[in-house]
Amino acid sequence: MKHQTLAMFFGAVLLSPFAVTAAEPQSMTQKKTTDAHNHRGPKSFQIENGESATITLFKPDLSSEILSAEMGKVTMPRTGVDNYHALVVEKDWGDHKEAIIHYQYMFGRPSHQSPSKLIALEKTEFEITPEPLPREHYRYHSMQEWGFRLRLNGEYLSGQPLTMSTSHGSQQTKTTDKNGRVTFLIPDDFPALVTGVRDKQSAQFTISSEVLHDNVTYSTQYFADYRVNPSHWQSTELGFLVLGIGFLAGGYLGHSLKSRGEKA
């Protein structure tokens, strides 16, 4: 018999491995409701079946704030400082403890903090951490490799499977090395891409793992969005640029030789 599970919506698409069906036990889901064009605005998430869950916002200086969901929606409040913040949702089902983590870059005055401090902080018992996070104003993109680490009670776990699933249906499983680390290649699974045309599509990936420890099942998820790799259009733009420079250079050379011939 399957135990209860916690699941999340992020963006407008439910990540398929954690979808709720009539045959499944009750689960909690989360949906991002922020306007995608207002990247500096408050980030809101819709939480379904999240009664009794603990929601914590960790700030760049490692202080934390307990958040509450109103009508099933939780909003990450402005903290007045820039850099990454971590939203952690935890639920204890008794013999099963779950955690879901999302890192969100927020804007404000300089925090003068390194994201590595927030990553190193033990925010929940069973946790997937990014190694590293994308830089400011950067994003995860398809066709890129990124590292992640898995730890339980502060100790990194080796030989533990982690699975990456995307909202476009891609899935891959890797096993952690002796340092608890895995590397995933983010799939290039966006539909209807046109070579040479800038594409602003985004999708979501979730990395998940589960382990049994001291008769308690721990499960954890790390989720984030990713975008189309710019190489789909930048290489073409570069080609046109080089071609244009070639035409200009050829035209200048031809004009120069013609001028010399006329003077002769």
C-alpha positions as CSV (number, residue, x, y, z in Angstrom):
1,M,0.0,0.0,0.0
2,K,1.4,3.4,-1.0
3,H,1.9,5.9,1.8
4,Q,0.6,9.5,1.5
5,T,2.6,11.8,-0.6
6,L,3.3,15.5,-0.9
7,A,3.3,16.9,-4.4
8,M,3.8,20.3,-5.9
9,F,2.6,22.4,-8.8
10,F,5.1,24.9,-10.1
11,G,4.0,27.1,-12.9
12,A,0.8,26.0,-14.6
13,V,1.8,22.4,-15.1
14,L,1.7,19.5,-12.6
15,L,4.9,17.5,-12.6
16,S,3.7,14.1,-13.7
17,P,5.4,11.8,-11.2
18,F,3.5,13.4,-8.4
19,A,0.1,13.9,-10.0
20,V,-2.9,13.2,-7.9
21,T,-5.4,10.6,-9.1
22,A,-8.5,9.0,-7.6
23,A,-6.5,5.9,-6.8
24,E,-3.8,7.8,-4.9
25,P,-3.9,8.8,-1.3
26,Q,-4.4,12.5,-0.5
27,S,-1.4,14.7,-1.4
28,M,-0.4,18.3,-1.3
29,T,0.2,20.2,-4.5
30,Q,1.6,23.7,-5.1
31,K,1.1,26.0,-8.1
32,K,3.1,29.2,-8.8
33,T,0.6,32.0,-9.4
34,T,2.9,35.0,-10.0
35,D,2.7,36.9,-13.3
36,A,5.5,35.4,-15.3
37,H,6.3,38.8,-16.8
38,N,6.7,40.5,-13.4
39,H,9.8,38.7,-12.2
40,R,10.4,41.3,-9.5
41,G,7.0,41.0,-8.0
42,P,6.0,38.8,-5.0
43,K,6.1,35.1,-5.7
44,S,2.9,33.3,-4.8
45,F,2.2,29.5,-4.7
46,Q,-1.1,27.7,-4.4
47,I,-0.9,24.8,-2.0
48,E,-3.6,22.1,-2.1
49,N,-4.1,19.5,0.6
50,G,-1.4,21.3,2.7
51,E,-3.1,21.3,6.0
52,S,-0.7,21.1,8.9
53,A,2.4,21.6,6.7
54,T,5.2,23.8,8.0
55,I,6.2,26.6,5.5
56,T,9.5,28.3,6.2
57,L,11.3,31.1,4.3
58,F,15.1,31.2,4.8
59,K,16.8,34.5,4.0
60,P,20.3,35.1,2.7
61,D,21.6,36.0,6.2
62,L,20.3,32.5,7.3
63,S,17.5,34.0,9.4
64,S,14.1,32.4,8.8
65,E,10.4,33.3,8.9
66,I,7.4,31.0,9.3
67,L,4.8,31.6,6.6
68,S,1.2,30.6,6.5
69,A,-1.1,29.8,3.7
70,E,-4.3,31.8,3.3
71,M,-7.0,30.1,1.2
72,G,-4.4,27.6,0.2
73,K,-2.0,30.3,-1.1
74,V,1.4,31.3,0.3
75,T,3.2,34.4,-0.8
76,M,7.0,34.9,-0.4
77,P,7.1,38.4,1.2
78,R,9.6,41.0,0.1
79,T,12.5,40.9,2.6
80,G,14.2,44.1,1.3
81,V,17.4,42.4,0.4
82,D,18.7,40.7,-2.8
83,N,20.0,37.2,-3.4
84,Y,18.6,33.8,-3.1
85,H,16.0,32.8,-0.6
86,A,14.8,29.3,0.2
87,L,11.2,28.3,0.5
88,V,10.8,25.0,2.4
89,V,7.5,23.1,2.8
90,E,7.5,20.2,5.3
91,K,4.9,17.7,6.3
92,D,5.1,14.9,8.9
93,W,2.6,12.1,8.2
94,G,3.9,10.1,11.2
95,D,5.9,7.3,9.6
96,H,6.6,9.4,6.6
97,K,8.3,12.9,6.5
98,E,8.4,15.0,3.3
99,A,10.1,18.2,2.3
100,I,10.0,20.3,-0.8
101,I,12.5,23.1,-1.5
102,H,12.6,25.9,-3.9
103,Y,15.2,28.6,-4.2
104,Q,14.0,32.0,-5.4
105,Y,16.1,35.0,-6.3
106,M,14.6,38.2,-4.8
107,F,15.6,41.8,-5.3
108,G,16.4,44.6,-2.9
109,R,19.4,46.2,-1.3
110,P,22.6,44.2,-1.4
111,S,22.6,41.5,1.2
112,H,26.4,41.0,1.0
113,Q,25.8,37.3,1.5
114,S,27.0,34.3,-0.6
115,P,24.3,31.8,-1.8
116,S,26.7,29.0,-0.7
117,K,25.9,29.8,3.0
118,L,22.2,29.3,2.4
119,I,22.9,26.1,0.5
120,A,25.1,24.8,3.3
121,L,22.5,25.5,6.0
122,E,20.6,22.4,7.1
123,K,17.0,23.5,6.3
124,T,15.3,20.2,6.7
125,E,16.2,16.6,7.6
126,F,16.4,15.1,4.1
127,E,17.5,17.6,1.5
128,I,18.6,18.0,-2.1
129,T,20.9,21.0,-2.5
130,P,22.0,22.6,-5.8
131,E,25.8,22.7,-6.4
132,P,25.8,25.5,-7.3
133,L,22.8,27.8,-7.9
134,P,22.6,29.8,-11.2
135,R,24.2,33.2,-11.0
136,E,22.1,36.4,-10.6
137,H,20.0,37.2,-13.7
138,Y,20.8,33.7,-15.0
139,R,18.6,30.6,-15.2
140,Y,18.7,26.9,-15.7
141,H,18.7,26.1,-19.4
142,S,18.2,23.0,-21.4
143,M,21.3,21.1,-22.6
144,Q,23.2,22.2,-19.5
145,E,24.7,20.0,-16.9
146,W,24.1,20.9,-13.2
147,G,25.2,19.3,-10.0
148,F,23.1,18.4,-7.0
149,R,23.9,16.8,-3.6
150,L,21.8,14.8,-1.2
151,R,22.1,14.7,2.6
152,L,20.2,13.3,5.6
153,N,20.7,15.0,8.9
154,G,23.7,16.8,7.6
155,E,25.4,13.7,6.2
156,Y,25.9,13.3,2.5
157,L,24.5,10.0,1.1
158,S,26.3,7.9,-1.4
159,G,24.7,5.3,-3.7
160,Q,21.3,6.9,-3.4
161,P,19.1,7.2,-6.5
162,L,17.8,10.6,-7.5
163,T,15.3,11.2,-10.3
164,M,14.8,14.3,-12.4
165,S,11.3,14.7,-14.0
166,T,10.2,17.6,-16.2
167,S,6.8,19.0,-16.9
168,H,7.3,17.9,-20.5
169,G,7.5,14.3,-19.5
170,S,11.3,13.6,-19.5
171,Q,12.7,11.5,-16.8
172,Q,16.2,10.3,-15.8
173,T,17.6,8.6,-12.7
174,K,21.2,9.0,-11.4
175,T,23.0,7.5,-8.3
176,T,24.9,9.7,-6.0
177,D,28.7,9.3,-5.8
178,K,30.8,8.9,-2.6
179,N,30.3,12.6,-1.9
180,G,26.5,12.5,-2.3
181,R,26.7,14.2,-5.7
182,V,24.9,13.7,-9.0
183,T,25.0,15.6,-12.3
184,F,22.0,15.9,-14.5
185,L,21.8,17.1,-18.1
186,I,18.7,19.2,-18.3
187,P,16.7,17.8,-21.3
188,D,16.1,19.8,-24.4
189,D,12.5,18.7,-24.5
190,F,10.6,21.9,-25.5
191,P,8.1,21.4,-28.3
192,A,7.9,23.3,-31.5
193,L,11.3,25.0,-31.4
194,V,12.3,26.9,-34.5
195,T,16.0,27.2,-35.2
196,G,17.1,30.8,-35.3
197,V,14.0,32.1,-33.5
198,R,14.3,33.4,-29.9
199,D,12.0,31.3,-27.7
200,K,11.0,32.3,-24.2
201,Q,9.3,29.1,-23.2
202,S,9.9,27.9,-19.7
203,A,9.2,24.6,-18.0
204,Q,9.8,23.0,-14.6
205,F,11.9,20.1,-13.3
206,T,11.8,18.3,-10.1
207,I,14.6,16.2,-8.5
208,S,13.3,13.7,-6.0
209,S,14.6,11.0,-3.7
210,E,13.4,8.7,-0.9
211,V,15.1,6.8,1.9
212,L,14.1,4.6,4.8
213,H,15.9,5.5,8.0
214,D,15.1,4.4,11.6
215,N,11.7,3.1,10.4
216,V,10.7,6.5,9.0
217,T,10.4,7.1,5.2
218,Y,11.9,10.4,4.2
219,S,11.2,11.9,0.8
220,T,12.5,15.2,-0.6
221,Q,12.0,17.2,-3.8
222,Y,13.9,20.1,-5.3
223,F,12.1,22.0,-8.0
224,A,13.0,24.9,-10.3
225,D,12.2,26.3,-13.7
226,Y,14.3,26.0,-16.8
227,R,14.3,27.7,-20.2
228,V,15.2,27.1,-23.8
229,N,19.0,27.1,-24.4
230,P,19.9,30.3,-26.2
231,S,22.2,28.3,-28.6
232,H,19.0,27.6,-30.6
233,W,19.1,31.1,-31.9
234,Q,22.4,32.6,-30.8
235,S,24.5,30.5,-33.1
236,T,22.3,31.6,-36.0
237,E,22.5,35.2,-35.0
238,L,26.3,34.9,-34.8
239,G,26.3,33.3,-38.2
240,F,24.4,36.2,-39.7
241,L,26.7,38.6,-37.9
242,V,29.8,36.9,-39.3
243,L,28.2,36.8,-42.8
244,G,27.4,40.5,-42.5
245,I,30.9,41.4,-41.5
246,G,32.2,39.4,-44.4
247,F,29.9,41.3,-46.9
248,L,31.0,44.6,-45.4
249,A,34.7,43.7,-45.5
250,G,34.4,42.4,-49.1
251,G,32.5,45.6,-50.1
252,Y,35.1,47.8,-48.5
253,L,38.0,45.8,-50.1
254,G,36.3,46.0,-53.5
255,H,35.7,49.7,-53.3
256,S,39.3,50.3,-52.1
257,L,40.8,48.3,-55.1
258,K,38.5,50.1,-57.5
259,S,39.6,53.5,-56.2
260,R,43.3,52.5,-56.6
261,G,42.6,51.3,-60.1
262,E,41.0,54.6,-61.1
263,K,43.9,56.6,-59.6
264,A,46.4,54.5,-61.6
